């Protein structure tokens, strides 16, 4: 089969796998059911939405902490097996949440940390594999793969809502009024809704299994990355196939190096990358960006439920937002390829911060729907701009592990976000004030990105610089 067409099939497989990994963004929708179940069906009777933010936070922590190890594992056992292991961990964590939801701490472990750990193992490995097949359009490929991630909520938000709440009942209980007006589903009036919450995890796991099976069957390593058999021959002392392996892959490798502009000597190892200030600017920028990403990803429904009394419409908002999240990644990726990282990321951060400043006043049903879509359009940008920037700056060879290290800032950012939200709740701050604080983080990130001049690697090290430096 033609290399390009085979690469397209690999890209489709990567998108399917990311579709299931992207259920992370369903948390904003499912959280109203989960927190209500924990409050009225378990011993955690004082739990709030702010407490359950820890579940989402540990998803991101698990993802961020495992992406680097996913890169190391890829070097040892190959891309396909690494991705398969990530899928198994991810789906199994969702399945066992049927039982662990009886304890808040058990749910944090399964649907939070372990679920996120599985995402991290498969996340950047699938992206890197697709880019290796189609290296001439790295930004578009990265955007397409992470668009699959963004589309996860589009597919699964309606499934979750229709399964748990088929009668479109609105949450009406306000146990913490007048301190805050967050609404919950409660016993006995919402008994049937709460009854269906645990089994929803098994329904999701079954869907994941089928989609991931198809996705993994479509994956294949390109000829110049089929290093597993080569390594095995060297380890066992049998070098009879080494020369033939090198001969078979030399043409393909030369083609890829011509496309990417990166060779082994141009690629920095993770230990070398972290010595460069460029890495830390990207890392801190994503840390601050994540304040907006985490807030929008978990609180869009909580804010909307205060004035929209239609659970189906709220689920539709989440699905529409995830479509914008998905396709914005392709658009931001293409924009980053054209304008460069600095301009692309700067535009993203300034727009995101501005939208958050005015979010409080958009308390109209259809206006809020459009506004959430605009916010999710900004959410997706970092996830297509950062991978290609990391690859162009630090090289292809260690790109999976390198991006894994960059993404650890997402884990730290999620922890910072939940601590920030808990502090604002303790100070009885209103949503408007919280949104302004989050917006200030985005403007700080914008300032850092726009006023820092990327200086590149040390002398004597070849690299492909970012545009607009």
Phi, psi and omega in degrees: 000142177306139184302320181295314180295323177294323177296324178295320177297319177297319178299319177297316178299318179297320179295321178297317179294318178294333176302319179282325178294329184287000175297346171312321182281359173280352185299324179300330179275313185285342185299326181295327178283318183294312182294326178292319178297313181298323184287319188253352181239355179233184181279357183270067189284346181257012185291149179228174177299325179297323177295317183287350172302335178297330178296310179297320180300316181286337169300311182291322177297315178299317179296312182295324182283336184262345182297320178296317180290332174298322177294319178294318180295324178300320179293333183273315189240357178097162185294312188297317181291323177298315179296319180298317178298317178300319179295319180297315180297315182299309183290321179297321179297320178292318183299314183284350176294345173304323179266321187288345181294348176290349177225130178302317181290327175294321179291324175301320182289312186277298183283349177260275190294309184291318176304313179294325179298318177296321177301313184297323180298321185265340192299292186283337179295317178295320180296314180297320180298315179295321179295324179296330177282326184231065188289341184288341181232056186304314183297317180293318179297312178300319179296319179295317182295311181286343171295323174301320177298315180294331181284349181305316181289330177300318182282316192266339176302311177297324179297314180298311183294315181294329179284312185280320188231063185294340181266006177056047177282135178268140177292123185241349182283133178234074187293343184252010177292148004268005181299314170213157186253029177297137184256148183226157167273138186221161173278147358267354188293334180246033185304314184294324178296312181295327179299328185272353184297310182300315184290343177300327179295324178289323176298315179297318181298321179295319177296317179302315184303312181294315182293317180293328177298313179297316181300316180293327179293334180276346184281147176200139178282139177294160186306323184278001176243012177279072188265353187295310182293325178299312181297321181299318180297319180293317182297328183270357179088358180265107184254015183294335183258000184295312182297320181292323178298313181297322179295317182295326187263350188297319182293314180297321181293320179297320178299316183292321180296325177295322181289319188268336184075013182239136172234178181305316184288340179278345185269133178266138173288159180306319180295329176281323182299318185289353177275352183260139182295332178305316180300316185288331175293315176299317183297311181292324178298316180290326176303314180285321176303324185293342176295318176288319181299313182293320181295311181295319183295335184246338188248359182299322181282323179299316179293314182294326181295344179291337181222359176247113185261049183213104185291325177296320179294322177296319177296322178295323176299315179298320180292317178296319178299322181289332174296315177295321176302317183291304187285339175295331180294323176292316182295313179296323179297316178294320178296320178295323176297326184274311187266341183097165185297315187298311180293316181299310181291323178298316178298319179299309185295319181293317180294316180300312180298319180296317179299320181293327180299320185261007184298323186300326185276354181270065183256054176231141190308300183283327176297320178294322179299314179295321182294318178297321177298318178296320178296316179291334174300325178280328180303319187286339189300316183301328187280352172250331179285318184292316180300315181289326177295318178297317181294313182294324183282316190247000173100166185276323193303317182248026188298325180296311180292321180296315178293329175301320178290319176301320185287346176299337176294332176295320178296314178295322179295322178294320176296317178298322182295316182291326176293319179297317180293324177293322178294319179292326177292319179297329178271008179055037178285147178279163182302324179301315180293323177297316181297324178292322178296316179297319179299323179297328176296320179294321179290327174296317178297319178300315180298317180298317182292315187284331185259001176263131178261114180295126185260349178086193184272176182290161181300142179090349179257121179284142178202164176256109187289157173287155178288158173060043180266000000 
